[in-house]
Amino acid sequence: MRMRKTLTNPERGAVTTFFAVLAVSFLMTVGLVVDGGRKLGALAEVRDLADNAARTCAQAVNATQYRASGTPTINPTEGAGRAHNYLAATGATGSVTVTDVTCTVTVTKTVNTTFLPLSSTVHATESASTFDGVTGP
């Protein structure tokens, strides 16, 4: 009669579980880095778009009123139209608010993620003003 020798190892499969948890953690870290970088890049892009659209809007000075009073003001219809045209040309969407001397543009963009299951939206608001001459360094 032969006796069968059995080995019992209570740690059998522990390495597999460890590597499974490690792999998921690694993928989540990569997802945060890649998708976080995409979000930061999109934020820089919408800030740039909002700033340029606001500056384009602020250049729409009402020439008739400027000649009459000497005070530069923004033509609200022309300024908002310029800002919207700029945003449309770049493929962005946003809102434009025009006062007498200031144009404020808010741009919104949705960022689709690669690794993480959620998409995110970034917003940027920039303003530009019109003025007469150089007022500082």
ABEGO torsion letter per residue (X at the ends): XBBBBBBBBAABGAAAAAAAAAAAAAAAAAAAAAAAAAAAAAAAAAAAAAAAAAAAAAABBBAAAAAAAGBBBBBAAAAAAAAAAAAAAAGBBBBBBBBAABBBBBBBBBBBBAABABBBBBBBBBBBBBBBEBABX
